[in-house]
């Protein structure tokens, strides 16, 4: 009789396997929620930095590097930086688990590849944030560091065989991503990923507004950055490529003036708030 208790198909073995799966799911869920929280904080800070630029009150780079510098300058800033490292690492882990699921519902290959790309992106962000936290800003370069990197990468790509075509394609892809993000936000597709049943009617209205306004603004920034990359390819001039900071500043040089930058920056703050909502109500 004792041999039956140790057979692979015995009830005890099945319960242990279920417990392990449950623990893994809880870990991945916590990792994903931490990642959305980290993303939210960075977007809020980028938006606030952009508003300061629009108002002419100074400020550093309105991009992820600038947000990290803002955090580092605050009391307990280094602790918060390492919390972001954990959050971005968690996001990378959660995205990777969705890209290569061992169990669970079937997902389309395209969705898995998209999550795989996002996992690599957040792994890169995690590594960069960790390097910044370890050096307290040493890895970021000077002012305009993010924009300088964009120009350097574009220049390197343009020097390759068919580099002009590659850069043009990259620009079109980023434009496409931006437009897709904006359209999906406007159509409220994000509601499918949220547990709206756990929200009150008022909360759902607020979260929906955050998702639409923030998602459209985020898409606009992506599309504008892609447009600058495309222009760099057409004119064979890497200096035309811009990072997030220079892309945001370009909105202030339109006929709408700094108010367009304020509008876009406010949208990025809304997206940061939506990310916090996602950390609470996203189905993971």
N, C-alpha and C positions, 0 to 999 in steps of 0.2 A: 504493500500500500504506500510505503514511503516514496517509492520510485515515481508514483503518479504525481506527487507534489512538485517534482523537479522537472517534469516534462515541459518542453518549450510552450506547448499549448495549454498548460495548466492555468487555472484562474489566477494564481498568484503571479505568474510570469506576465500575464496580460495586464493585470492591475499595475505592476511596476512599470511596464512599457507605457501605459496610459499616463502614469504620474510623470514619467520622464518627458513625454511629449507636452504635457500641460506645463511643466516647468520651463521647457524650451520656449513655448509660445508666450508665457508670461515674461520671460527675459527679452524676447524680441519685441514684444509690445512695449515694454518699458524703454527699450533702446530707441524705438521709433518715436515715442512721445518726447523723449529727451532731445532727439534730433529736431523735431518740429519746434520745440521751445528755443533751441539754439538758433535756428534759422530766423525765428521771429525776432529775437533780440538784435541780431545783426541788421535785419531790414529796417527795424525801427530807428536804429542809430544812423544808418545810411540816409534815411529820410530826414532826420533831424539835422544832420550835417549839411544836406543839400538845401534845406530851408535857411540855414545860417548863411550859406553862400549867396542865396538869392537875395537875402536881406542886407547883404554887404557887411555882415558882422564877423567876418573872418571865418575861421574853421579850417580843418585840414581837408584831406581827400574824402570825397563822398563815395566811398567804396568800402569793400570788406576790410582792407588794410587800414583805412581811416577809422572804421568802427573799432577795430582792435586797439588802435592807439588811444581812442577815447576811453576804452575800458581800462587799459593799462595805466592811464593817468589818474584813475580814481582810487580811493582807499579800497584795499582788498582786491584791487584790479587783477592781480596775478592769479588769485584764487578763482575769480570769475572766468579768466582766460582758460584755465585748465578745465573748468566746468564746461566751457564751450568745446574744448577738445573732446571731452567725454560725449557731449551731445552730438557733435558731428561724426564721431566714431560710431555712435549708436545708430545714427541715420544710415551710415554706410553699411553697417551690419544688417539692418532691417531691409534695406533695398537689395542687398546681396541675397538675403534669404528668399525674397520674392522672385529674384532672377533665376535661382536654381532651387525650386521647392522640391523637397524630398517626399513630402506628403501634402495633402490638402487638395483643394479644387483645381481643376485643369485651367491653365491660363494660356492665352495665345502666345506664340513665339515672339511676336512683335512687342508685346507687353513685357515679356521677360527680358528681351534685349534692351528695352528702354530702361527698365529697372537696373539692369547690369551697368548701363552707361551712367545712371545716376549714382550707383554705388561707387564707381570709380571716381566720379566727380567729388563726392563727399569724402572719400578716402583722401583725395588730394587736398581738399579744404581742411580736413582734420590734421593732415601732416603739416600743412602750412601754418595752421593756428598753433600747433605744438611747437614748431620751430620759432614762431614769434614769441610765444609764452616763455620758452627757454632762454631767449635772448632779450626779452623785454623790449621788442621793437627792432632788434638787430637785423631781422631777415626781411624787412620791408622796403629798404631803400629810402631815398629821400622823397621830397614832395614830387608828386606825379609818378611815383614808382609803378603803380598799376598801369598807367597810360604808357610809360616807357616800355614795359614788358610787352604790351600789345603791339607797339611799333616794332620792337625787336623781333618778335615772333613773325610779324607780317613781313619784315625785311628778309628774314631767313627763308621764309616760304617762297617769296618772290624770286629768290636767287636759285631755286631748284628748277629742274627741267619741268616745263609746263606749270611753273609756279604761279604764273598769273591766273591760269585757269583754276588751279587748286584754291587760291585765295578767293577768287570770284565765287566758286562753288561753296566755300566755307561761309562767305558773306550771305549768300542766298539761303543756306541752311539756317543760319542764325536768324535771318529775317523771317523765314518760315516758322521757326520755333516761336519767335515773338508774336507773330500774328495768330498762331494756333493758341498760345496761352491767352491772348486777349479775347479771342472769339469764344473759347471754352469758358472763360470767366463770365463774359457777357451772357452766355447761354445758361449759366449757372450749373454747368456740368459737375462742379465740385460737390454739389449737394448729394450726389450719388455715393460719395465716399464718406459722408458724415452720418453719424447716428442722430438724425434729426428728431427721431421719436423720443430721445432723452432730453430734448430742449423744450422750453416753454415757447409759446407762439412769439412773444417779444424777443426772446433770445435768438430764435431762428431768423427773425427779420434783421436783427443786428448782424448776426454772422453772415447772412446772405449779402448784406450791404458791404461788409468788410471784404468778402470774397470777390464780389463783382468789381468794386472800386480798386481794390488792391491788385487783383489779377490783371485787370486791364492796364493799369499803370506799369506793372512788371513787364507785361508783354510789349508795351510801347518802348520801354528802355531796351529790351532785347532787340526789337526790330530796328531801332535807331542805331544801336551798336553794330548790327549786321550790315546796315546800309553804309556806314563809314568804312567797314572792311571791303564791301563791294566797290566803293568809290576808290579805295586804295589800289584795288586790282585794276580797275579801268584806267586809272591815271598812272599806274605803275609807280606809286608814291606811298611808301610805308608810313610816312608822317600823317597820312589821312586817316589811318586806323586810330581808334580811340578806345580807351578802357571805360569802365563805368563812370568814373569821376568826370572825365572830359565829355563823355556822352551826355551826362546830366547837365554840365555847364553849358553845353551847346543849346539846350532848350531856352536858356536865358538870352540867347542871341537871335531869337526868332522875332518876328513882328509883335508877338504877344509879350515879349520882354521877360523879366524875371518872374512874372506871375504864372507863366507856363511851367517854369521850373518848380515854383511853389506847389502848383497843382499836381505835378508828377511826384514830387517829394512827399506830399501828403498821401498820395496813393500808395507809395512804398511803405509808409507808416501803417496804413490800413492793412497792407499785405502782411506786415509783421504781426499786427494784432490778429489777423486771420490765422496765421501760423500758430499763435498761442491757442486759438480756438480749436485748431486741428489737433494740437497736443492733447486737448481735453476730449474732443468728440469724434476724431477720425476713427474709422473702423480699421483696425490694424490686424 
